[in-house]
Amino acid sequence: MIGVLVLGILNIIFGCIIVTLGSYYQADSHEQVLSEIAHPIVYRLIDFSLVFSSFVMGFDMVA
């Protein structure tokens, strides 16, 4: 339960950071923000982890 709480807090913090950077760069998607702030390899890893975690959460909600 502590891990879930920590991950929830981290999700809120990083979500706020991405929204703030998206506003700063006038971006339409997270890809534009990540390509501006991260190395291409790191950008691909973060993008993959976002897509994968969204798929897992969606699959869990359906189950």
mmCIF file of the N, C-alpha and C atoms, coordinates in Angstrom:
data_MODEL
# 
_entry.id   MODEL 
# 
loop_
_atom_site.group_PDB 
_atom_site.id 
_atom_site.type_symbol 
_atom_site.label_atom_id 
_atom_site.label_alt_id 
_atom_site.label_comp_id 
_atom_site.label_asym_id 
_atom_site.label_entity_id 
_atom_site.label_seq_id 
_atom_site.pdbx_PDB_ins_code 
_atom_site.Cartn_x 
_atom_site.Cartn_y 
_atom_site.Cartn_z 
_atom_site.occupancy 
_atom_site.B_iso_or_equiv 
_atom_site.pdbx_formal_charge 
_atom_site.auth_seq_id 
_atom_site.auth_comp_id 
_atom_site.auth_asym_id 
_atom_site.auth_atom_id 
_atom_site.pdbx_PDB_model_num 
ATOM 1   N N  . MET A 1 1  ? 0.813   -1.195 0.000   1.00 0.00 ? 1  MET A N  1 
ATOM 2   C CA . MET A 1 1  ? 0.000   0.000  0.000   1.00 0.00 ? 1  MET A CA 1 
ATOM 3   C C  . MET A 1 1  ? 0.860   1.263  0.000   1.00 0.00 ? 1  MET A C  1 
ATOM 4   N N  . ILE A 1 2  ? 2.000   1.185  0.653   1.00 0.00 ? 2  ILE A N  1 
ATOM 5   C CA . ILE A 1 2  ? 2.888   2.349  0.665   1.00 0.00 ? 2  ILE A CA 1 
ATOM 6   C C  . ILE A 1 2  ? 3.409   2.621  -0.744  1.00 0.00 ? 2  ILE A C  1 
ATOM 7   N N  . GLY A 1 3  ? 3.728   1.560  -1.473  1.00 0.00 ? 3  GLY A N  1 
ATOM 8   C CA . GLY A 1 3  ? 4.193   1.717  -2.846  1.00 0.00 ? 3  GLY A CA 1 
ATOM 9   C C  . GLY A 1 3  ? 3.148   2.354  -3.744  1.00 0.00 ? 3  GLY A C  1 
ATOM 10  N N  . VAL A 1 4  ? 1.896   1.967  -3.568  1.00 0.00 ? 4  VAL A N  1 
ATOM 11  C CA . VAL A 1 4  ? 0.804   2.550  -4.356  1.00 0.00 ? 4  VAL A CA 1 
ATOM 12  C C  . VAL A 1 4  ? 0.671   4.034  -4.032  1.00 0.00 ? 4  VAL A C  1 
ATOM 13  N N  . LEU A 1 5  ? 0.779   4.369  -2.767  1.00 0.00 ? 5  LEU A N  1 
ATOM 14  C CA . LEU A 1 5  ? 0.692   5.769  -2.354  1.00 0.00 ? 5  LEU A CA 1 
ATOM 15  C C  . LEU A 1 5  ? 1.842   6.593  -2.935  1.00 0.00 ? 5  LEU A C  1 
ATOM 16  N N  . VAL A 1 6  ? 3.054   6.058  -2.860  1.00 0.00 ? 6  VAL A N  1 
ATOM 17  C CA . VAL A 1 6  ? 4.221   6.765  -3.405  1.00 0.00 ? 6  VAL A CA 1 
ATOM 18  C C  . VAL A 1 6  ? 4.087   6.948  -4.911  1.00 0.00 ? 6  VAL A C  1 
ATOM 19  N N  . LEU A 1 7  ? 3.683   5.891  -5.624  1.00 0.00 ? 7  LEU A N  1 
ATOM 20  C CA . LEU A 1 7  ? 3.519   6.004  -7.074  1.00 0.00 ? 7  LEU A CA 1 
ATOM 21  C C  . LEU A 1 7  ? 2.398   6.981  -7.448  1.00 0.00 ? 7  LEU A C  1 
ATOM 22  N N  . GLY A 1 8  ? 1.339   7.013  -6.655  1.00 0.00 ? 8  GLY A N  1 
ATOM 23  C CA . GLY A 1 8  ? 0.268   7.980  -6.905  1.00 0.00 ? 8  GLY A CA 1 
ATOM 24  C C  . GLY A 1 8  ? 0.755   9.411  -6.755  1.00 0.00 ? 8  GLY A C  1 
ATOM 25  N N  . ILE A 1 9  ? 1.537   9.660  -5.713  1.00 0.00 ? 9  ILE A N  1 
ATOM 26  C CA . ILE A 1 9  ? 2.085   11.004 -5.502  1.00 0.00 ? 9  ILE A CA 1 
ATOM 27  C C  . ILE A 1 9  ? 3.058   11.378 -6.617  1.00 0.00 ? 9  ILE A C  1 
ATOM 28  N N  . LEU A 1 10 ? 3.925   10.436 -7.006  1.00 0.00 ? 10 LEU A N  1 
ATOM 29  C CA . LEU A 1 10 ? 4.861   10.707 -8.105  1.00 0.00 ? 10 LEU A CA 1 
ATOM 30  C C  . LEU A 1 10 ? 4.121   10.962 -9.411  1.00 0.00 ? 10 LEU A C  1 
ATOM 31  N N  . ASN A 1 11 ? 3.035   10.233 -9.643  1.00 0.00 ? 11 ASN A N  1 
ATOM 32  C CA . ASN A 1 11 ? 2.243   10.440 -10.857 1.00 0.00 ? 11 ASN A CA 1 
ATOM 33  C C  . ASN A 1 11 ? 1.660   11.844 -10.882 1.00 0.00 ? 11 ASN A C  1 
ATOM 34  N N  . ILE A 1 12 ? 1.171   12.319 -9.752  1.00 0.00 ? 12 ILE A N  1 
ATOM 35  C CA . ILE A 1 12 ? 0.637   13.679 -9.667  1.00 0.00 ? 12 ILE A CA 1 
ATOM 36  C C  . ILE A 1 12 ? 1.729   14.712 -9.920  1.00 0.00 ? 12 ILE A C  1 
ATOM 37  N N  . ILE A 1 13 ? 2.888   14.520 -9.299  1.00 0.00 ? 13 ILE A N  1 
ATOM 38  C CA . ILE A 1 13 ? 3.996   15.485 -9.444  1.00 0.00 ? 13 ILE A CA 1 
ATOM 39  C C  . ILE A 1 13 ? 4.469   15.555 -10.890 1.00 0.00 ? 13 ILE A C  1 
ATOM 40  N N  . PHE A 1 14 ? 4.753   14.386 -11.491 1.00 0.00 ? 14 PHE A N  1 
ATOM 41  C CA . PHE A 1 14 ? 5.249   14.398 -12.865 1.00 0.00 ? 14 PHE A CA 1 
ATOM 42  C C  . PHE A 1 14 ? 4.173   14.827 -13.854 1.00 0.00 ? 14 PHE A C  1 
ATOM 43  N N  . GLY A 1 15 ? 2.909   14.537 -13.555 1.00 0.00 ? 15 GLY A N  1 
ATOM 44  C CA . GLY A 1 15 ? 1.817   15.022 -14.396 1.00 0.00 ? 15 GLY A CA 1 
ATOM 45  C C  . GLY A 1 15 ? 1.754   16.542 -14.405 1.00 0.00 ? 15 GLY A C  1 
ATOM 46  N N  . CYS A 1 16 ? 1.915   17.142 -13.232 1.00 0.00 ? 16 CYS A N  1 
ATOM 47  C CA . CYS A 1 16 ? 1.924   18.610 -13.151 1.00 0.00 ? 16 CYS A CA 1 
ATOM 48  C C  . CYS A 1 16 ? 3.112   19.199 -13.904 1.00 0.00 ? 16 CYS A C  1 
ATOM 49  N N  . ILE A 1 17 ? 4.259   18.557 -13.821 1.00 0.00 ? 17 ILE A N  1 
ATOM 50  C CA . ILE A 1 17 ? 5.440   19.040 -14.535 1.00 0.00 ? 17 ILE A CA 1 
ATOM 51  C C  . ILE A 1 17 ? 5.207   18.986 -16.042 1.00 0.00 ? 17 ILE A C  1 
ATOM 52  N N  . ILE A 1 18 ? 4.676   17.880 -16.540 1.00 0.00 ? 18 ILE A N  1 
ATOM 53  C CA . ILE A 1 18 ? 4.434   17.743 -17.984 1.00 0.00 ? 18 ILE A CA 1 
ATOM 54  C C  . ILE A 1 18 ? 3.385   18.752 -18.455 1.00 0.00 ? 18 ILE A C  1 
ATOM 55  N N  . VAL A 1 19 ? 2.330   18.970 -17.667 1.00 0.00 ? 19 VAL A N  1 
ATOM 56  C CA . VAL A 1 19 ? 1.302   19.951 -18.048 1.00 0.00 ? 19 VAL A CA 1 
ATOM 57  C C  . VAL A 1 19 ? 1.891   21.357 -18.088 1.00 0.00 ? 19 VAL A C  1 
ATOM 58  N N  . THR A 1 20 ? 2.744   21.686 -17.112 1.00 0.00 ? 20 THR A N  1 
ATOM 59  C CA . THR A 1 20 ? 3.380   23.001 -17.085 1.00 0.00 ? 20 THR A CA 1 
ATOM 60  C C  . THR A 1 20 ? 4.299   23.186 -18.289 1.00 0.00 ? 20 THR A C  1 
ATOM 61  N N  . LEU A 1 21 ? 5.104   22.166 -18.586 1.00 0.00 ? 21 LEU A N  1 
ATOM 62  C CA . LEU A 1 21 ? 5.991   22.249 -19.758 1.00 0.00 ? 21 LEU A CA 1 
ATOM 63  C C  . LEU A 1 21 ? 5.189   22.288 -21.059 1.00 0.00 ? 21 LEU A C  1 
ATOM 64  N N  . GLY A 1 22 ? 4.083   21.563 -21.117 1.00 0.00 ? 22 GLY A N  1 
ATOM 65  C CA . GLY A 1 22 ? 3.222   21.610 -22.305 1.00 0.00 ? 22 GLY A CA 1 
ATOM 66  C C  . GLY A 1 22 ? 2.668   22.993 -22.534 1.00 0.00 ? 22 GLY A C  1 
ATOM 67  N N  . SER A 1 23 ? 2.320   23.674 -21.463 1.00 0.00 ? 23 SER A N  1 
ATOM 68  C CA . SER A 1 23 ? 1.835   25.050 -21.575 1.00 0.00 ? 23 SER A CA 1 
ATOM 69  C C  . SER A 1 23 ? 2.962   25.977 -22.035 1.00 0.00 ? 23 SER A C  1 
ATOM 70  N N  . TYR A 1 24 ? 4.150   25.756 -21.502 1.00 0.00 ? 24 TYR A N  1 
ATOM 71  C CA . TYR A 1 24 ? 5.294   26.593 -21.862 1.00 0.00 ? 24 TYR A CA 1 
ATOM 72  C C  . TYR A 1 24 ? 5.645   26.445 -23.342 1.00 0.00 ? 24 TYR A C  1 
ATOM 73  N N  . TYR A 1 25 ? 5.661   25.218 -23.845 1.00 0.00 ? 25 TYR A N  1 
ATOM 74  C CA . TYR A 1 25 ? 6.025   24.965 -25.244 1.00 0.00 ? 25 TYR A CA 1 
ATOM 75  C C  . TYR A 1 25 ? 4.823   25.053 -26.192 1.00 0.00 ? 25 TYR A C  1 
ATOM 76  N N  . GLN A 1 26 ? 3.626   25.354 -25.672 1.00 0.00 ? 26 GLN A N  1 
ATOM 77  C CA . GLN A 1 26 ? 2.404   25.417 -26.482 1.00 0.00 ? 26 GLN A CA 1 
ATOM 78  C C  . GLN A 1 26 ? 2.220   24.123 -27.273 1.00 0.00 ? 26 GLN A C  1 
ATOM 79  N N  . ALA A 1 27 ? 2.392   23.003 -26.591 1.00 0.00 ? 27 ALA A N  1 
ATOM 80  C CA . ALA A 1 27 ? 2.366   21.692 -27.237 1.00 0.00 ? 27 ALA A CA 1 
ATOM 81  C C  . ALA A 1 27 ? 0.946   21.139 -27.297 1.00 0.00 ? 27 ALA A C  1 
ATOM 82  N N  . ASP A 1 28 ? 0.706   20.324 -28.320 1.00 0.00 ? 28 ASP A N  1 
ATOM 83  C CA . ASP A 1 28 ? -0.577  19.645 -28.466 1.00 0.00 ? 28 ASP A CA 1 
ATOM 84  C C  . ASP A 1 28 ? -0.538  18.218 -27.927 1.00 0.00 ? 28 ASP A C  1 
ATOM 85  N N  . SER A 1 29 ? 0.661   17.668 -27.722 1.00 0.00 ? 29 SER A N  1 
ATOM 86  C CA . SER A 1 29 ? 0.775   16.308 -27.203 1.00 0.00 ? 29 SER A CA 1 
ATOM 87  C C  . SER A 1 29 ? 2.041   16.185 -26.349 1.00 0.00 ? 29 SER A C  1 
ATOM 88  N N  . HIS A 1 30 ? 2.104   15.096 -25.597 1.00 0.00 ? 30 HIS A N  1 
ATOM 89  C CA . HIS A 1 30 ? 3.266   14.878 -24.739 1.00 0.00 ? 30 HIS A CA 1 
ATOM 90  C C  . HIS A 1 30 ? 4.538   14.652 -25.550 1.00 0.00 ? 30 HIS A C  1 
ATOM 91  N N  . GLU A 1 31 ? 4.388   14.175 -26.783 1.00 0.00 ? 31 GLU A N  1 
ATOM 92  C CA . GLU A 1 31 ? 5.557   13.900 -27.633 1.00 0.00 ? 31 GLU A CA 1 
ATOM 93  C C  . GLU A 1 31 ? 6.341   15.171 -27.922 1.00 0.00 ? 31 GLU A C  1 
ATOM 94  N N  . GLN A 1 32 ? 5.651   16.268 -28.142 1.00 0.00 ? 32 GLN A N  1 
ATOM 95  C CA . GLN A 1 32 ? 6.332   17.532 -28.424 1.00 0.00 ? 32 GLN A CA 1 
ATOM 96  C C  . GLN A 1 32 ? 7.139   17.995 -27.220 1.00 0.00 ? 32 GLN A C  1 
ATOM 97  N N  . VAL A 1 33 ? 6.578   17.838 -26.031 1.00 0.00 ? 33 VAL A N  1 
ATOM 98  C CA . VAL A 1 33 ? 7.280   18.251 -24.821 1.00 0.00 ? 33 VAL A CA 1 
ATOM 99  C C  . VAL A 1 33 ? 8.494   17.359 -24.586 1.00 0.00 ? 33 VAL A C  1 
ATOM 100 N N  . LEU A 1 34 ? 8.313   16.055 -24.678 1.00 0.00 ? 34 LEU A N  1 
ATOM 101 C CA . LEU A 1 34 ? 9.419   15.134 -24.427 1.00 0.00 ? 34 LEU A CA 1 
ATOM 102 C C  . LEU A 1 34 ? 10.546  15.304 -25.432 1.00 0.00 ? 34 LEU A C  1 
ATOM 103 N N  . SER A 1 35 ? 10.208  15.579 -26.684 1.00 0.00 ? 35 SER A N  1 
ATOM 104 C CA . SER A 1 35 ? 11.263  15.767 -27.684 1.00 0.00 ? 35 SER A CA 1 
ATOM 105 C C  . SER A 1 35 ? 12.065  17.035 -27.423 1.00 0.00 ? 35 SER A C  1 
ATOM 106 N N  . GLU A 1 36 ? 11.457  18.019 -26.765 1.00 0.00 ? 36 GLU A N  1 
ATOM 107 C CA . GLU A 1 36 ? 12.163  19.260 -26.443 1.00 0.00 ? 36 GLU A CA 1 
ATOM 108 C C  . GLU A 1 36 ? 13.076  19.126 -25.228 1.00 0.00 ? 36 GLU A C  1 
ATOM 109 N N  . ILE A 1 37 ? 12.691  18.304 -24.251 1.00 0.00 ? 37 ILE A N  1 
ATOM 110 C CA . ILE A 1 37 ? 13.416  18.291 -22.985 1.00 0.00 ? 37 ILE A CA 1 
ATOM 111 C C  . ILE A 1 37 ? 14.299  17.075 -22.776 1.00 0.00 ? 37 ILE A C  1 
ATOM 112 N N  . ALA A 1 38 ? 14.180  16.056 -23.631 1.00 0.00 ? 38 ALA A N  1 
ATOM 113 C CA . ALA A 1 38 ? 14.914  14.818 -23.380 1.00 0.00 ? 38 ALA A CA 1 
ATOM 114 C C  . ALA A 1 38 ? 15.729  14.397 -24.596 1.00 0.00 ? 38 ALA A C  1 
ATOM 115 N N  . HIS A 1 39 ? 16.779  13.635 -24.333 1.00 0.00 ? 39 HIS A N  1 
ATOM 116 C CA . HIS A 1 39 ? 17.583  13.004 -25.381 1.00 0.00 ? 39 HIS A CA 1 
ATOM 117 C C  . HIS A 1 39 ? 16.681  12.034 -26.150 1.00 0.00 ? 39 HIS A C  1 
ATOM 118 N N  . PRO A 1 40 ? 16.914  11.830 -27.452 1.00 0.00 ? 40 PRO A N  1 
ATOM 119 C CA . PRO A 1 40 ? 16.027  10.957 -28.233 1.00 0.00 ? 40 PRO A CA 1 
ATOM 120 C C  . PRO A 1 40 ? 15.849  9.545  -27.659 1.00 0.00 ? 40 PRO A C  1 
ATOM 121 N N  . ILE A 1 41 ? 16.887  8.970  -27.093 1.00 0.00 ? 41 ILE A N  1 
ATOM 122 C CA . ILE A 1 41 ? 16.755  7.627  -26.518 1.00 0.00 ? 41 ILE A CA 1 
ATOM 123 C C  . ILE A 1 41 ? 15.887  7.676  -25.263 1.00 0.00 ? 41 ILE A C  1 
ATOM 124 N N  . VAL A 1 42 ? 16.136  8.654  -24.413 1.00 0.00 ? 42 VAL A N  1 
ATOM 125 C CA . VAL A 1 42 ? 15.338  8.812  -23.192 1.00 0.00 ? 42 VAL A CA 1 
ATOM 126 C C  . VAL A 1 42 ? 13.892  9.132  -23.556 1.00 0.00 ? 42 VAL A C  1 
ATOM 127 N N  . TYR A 1 43 ? 13.713  9.957  -24.579 1.00 0.00 ? 43 TYR A N  1 
ATOM 128 C CA . TYR A 1 43 ? 12.373  10.312 -25.049 1.00 0.00 ? 43 TYR A CA 1 
ATOM 129 C C  . TYR A 1 43 ? 11.609  9.055  -25.453 1.00 0.00 ? 43 TYR A C  1 
ATOM 130 N N  . ARG A 1 44 ? 12.242  8.161  -26.205 1.00 0.00 ? 44 ARG A N  1 
ATOM 131 C CA . ARG A 1 44 ? 11.582  6.924  -26.643 1.00 0.00 ? 44 ARG A CA 1 
ATOM 132 C C  . ARG A 1 44 ? 11.246  6.019  -25.456 1.00 0.00 ? 44 ARG A C  1 
ATOM 133 N N  . LEU A 1 45 ? 12.144  5.935  -24.479 1.00 0.00 ? 45 LEU A N  1 
ATOM 134 C CA . LEU A 1 45 ? 11.883  5.110  -23.298 1.00 0.00 ? 45 LEU A CA 1 
ATOM 135 C C  . LEU A 1 45 ? 10.701  5.656  -22.493 1.00 0.00 ? 45 LEU A C  1 
ATOM 136 N N  . ILE A 1 46 ? 10.665  6.964  -22.303 1.00 0.00 ? 46 ILE A N  1 
ATOM 137 C CA . ILE A 1 46 ? 9.560   7.573  -21.557 1.00 0.00 ? 46 ILE A CA 1 
ATOM 138 C C  . ILE A 1 46 ? 8.252   7.409  -22.327 1.00 0.00 ? 46 ILE A C  1 
ATOM 139 N N  . ASP A 1 47 ? 8.289   7.611  -23.626 1.00 0.00 ? 47 ASP A N  1 
ATOM 140 C CA . ASP A 1 47 ? 7.088   7.479  -24.444 1.00 0.00 ? 47 ASP A CA 1 
ATOM 141 C C  . ASP A 1 47 ? 6.565   6.046  -24.385 1.00 0.00 ? 47 ASP A C  1 
ATOM 142 N N  . PHE A 1 48 ? 7.476   5.069  -24.509 1.00 0.00 ? 48 PHE A N  1 
ATOM 143 C CA . PHE A 1 48 ? 7.065   3.668  -24.430 1.00 0.00 ? 48 PHE A CA 1 
ATOM 144 C C  . PHE A 1 48 ? 6.464   3.351  -23.065 1.00 0.00 ? 48 PHE A C  1 
ATOM 145 N N  . SER A 1 49 ? 7.086   3.846  -21.994 1.00 0.00 ? 49 SER A N  1 
ATOM 146 C CA . SER A 1 49 ? 6.568   3.558  -20.657 1.00 0.00 ? 49 SER A CA 1 
ATOM 147 C C  . SER A 1 49 ? 5.196   4.200  -20.447 1.00 0.00 ? 49 SER A C  1 
ATOM 148 N N  . LEU A 1 50 ? 4.969   5.387  -20.999 1.00 0.00 ? 50 LEU A N  1 
ATOM 149 C CA . LEU A 1 50 ? 3.651   6.025  -20.892 1.00 0.00 ? 50 LEU A CA 1 
ATOM 150 C C  . LEU A 1 50 ? 2.581   5.227  -21.628 1.00 0.00 ? 50 LEU A C  1 
ATOM 151 N N  . VAL A 1 51 ? 2.899   4.799  -22.848 1.00 0.00 ? 51 VAL A N  1 
ATOM 152 C CA . VAL A 1 51 ? 1.932   4.026  -23.629 1.00 0.00 ? 51 VAL A CA 1 
ATOM 153 C C  . VAL A 1 51 ? 1.671   2.677  -22.960 1.00 0.00 ? 51 VAL A C  1 
ATOM 154 N N  . PHE A 1 52 ? 2.723   2.020  -22.500 1.00 0.00 ? 52 PHE A N  1 
ATOM 155 C CA . PHE A 1 52 ? 2.573   0.715  -21.860 1.00 0.00 ? 52 PHE A CA 1 
ATOM 156 C C  . PHE A 1 52 ? 1.768   0.818  -20.568 1.00 0.00 ? 52 PHE A C  1 
ATOM 157 N N  . SER A 1 53 ? 2.064   1.821  -19.741 1.00 0.00 ? 53 SER A N  1 
ATOM 158 C CA . SER A 1 53 ? 1.336   1.956  -18.480 1.00 0.00 ? 53 SER A CA 1 
ATOM 159 C C  . SER A 1 53 ? -0.127  2.310  -18.734 1.00 0.00 ? 53 SER A C  1 
ATOM 160 N N  . SER A 1 54 ? -0.405  3.107  -19.755 1.00 0.00 ? 54 SER A N  1 
ATOM 161 C CA . SER A 1 54 ? -1.799  3.415  -20.094 1.00 0.00 ? 54 SER A CA 1 
ATOM 162 C C  . SER A 1 54 ? -2.543  2.155  -20.537 1.00 0.00 ? 54 SER A C  1 
ATOM 163 N N  . PHE A 1 55 ? -1.861  1.327  -21.323 1.00 0.00 ? 55 PHE A N  1 
ATOM 164 C CA . PHE A 1 55 ? -2.472  0.054  -21.761 1.00 0.00 ? 55 PHE A CA 1 
ATOM 165 C C  . PHE A 1 55 ? -2.753  -0.837 -20.565 1.00 0.00 ? 55 PHE A C  1 
ATOM 166 N N  . VAL A 1 56 ? -1.804  -0.962 -19.659 1.00 0.00 ? 56 VAL A N  1 
ATOM 167 C CA . VAL A 1 56 ? -1.971  -1.825 -18.485 1.00 0.00 ? 56 VAL A CA 1 
ATOM 168 C C  . VAL A 1 56 ? -3.102  -1.316 -17.601 1.00 0.00 ? 56 VAL A C  1 
ATOM 169 N N  . MET A 1 57 ? -3.153  -0.010 -17.371 1.00 0.00 ? 57 MET A N  1 
ATOM 170 C CA . MET A 1 57 ? -4.233  0.541  -16.540 1.00 0.00 ? 57 MET A CA 1 
ATOM 171 C C  . MET A 1 57 ? -5.593  0.331  -17.199 1.00 0.00 ? 57 MET A C  1 
ATOM 172 N N  . GLY A 1 58 ? -5.669  0.513  -18.514 1.00 0.00 ? 58 GLY A N  1 
ATOM 173 C CA . GLY A 1 58 ? -6.915  0.289  -19.221 1.00 0.00 ? 58 GLY A CA 1 
ATOM 174 C C  . GLY A 1 58 ? -7.337  -1.177 -19.180 1.00 0.00 ? 58 GLY A C  1 
ATOM 175 N N  . PHE A 1 59 ? -6.380  -2.064 -19.361 1.00 0.00 ? 59 PHE A N  1 
ATOM 176 C CA . PHE A 1 59 ? -6.659  -3.496 -19.292 1.00 0.00 ? 59 PHE A CA 1 
ATOM 177 C C  . PHE A 1 59 ? -7.137  -3.884 -17.899 1.00 0.00 ? 59 PHE A C  1 
ATOM 178 N N  . ASP A 1 60 ? -6.523  -3.311 -16.875 1.00 0.00 ? 60 ASP A N  1 
ATOM 179 C CA . ASP A 1 60 ? -6.921  -3.591 -15.490 1.00 0.00 ? 60 ASP A CA 1 
ATOM 180 C C  . ASP A 1 60 ? -8.333  -3.078 -15.212 1.00 0.00 ? 60 ASP A C  1 
ATOM 181 N N  . MET A 1 61 ? -8.683  -1.924 -15.745 1.00 0.00 ? 61 MET A N  1 
ATOM 182 C CA . MET A 1 61 ? -10.007 -1.378 -15.525 1.00 0.00 ? 61 MET A CA 1 
ATOM 183 C C  . MET A 1 61 ? -11.085 -2.236 -16.200 1.00 0.00 ? 61 MET A C  1 
ATOM 184 N N  . VAL A 1 62 ? -10.758 -2.778 -17.361 1.00 0.00 ? 62 VAL A N  1 
ATOM 185 C CA . VAL A 1 62 ? -11.728 -3.641 -18.050 1.00 0.00 ? 62 VAL A CA 1 
ATOM 186 C C  . VAL A 1 62 ? -11.921 -4.934 -17.264 1.00 0.00 ? 62 VAL A C  1 
ATOM 187 N N  . ALA A 1 63 ? -10.812 -5.444 -16.713 1.00 0.00 ? 63 ALA A N  1 
ATOM 188 C CA . ALA A 1 63 ? -10.898 -6.707 -15.946 1.00 0.00 ? 63 ALA A CA 1 
ATOM 189 C C  . ALA A 1 63 ? -11.678 -6.473 -14.686 1.00 0.00 ? 63 ALA A C  1 
# 
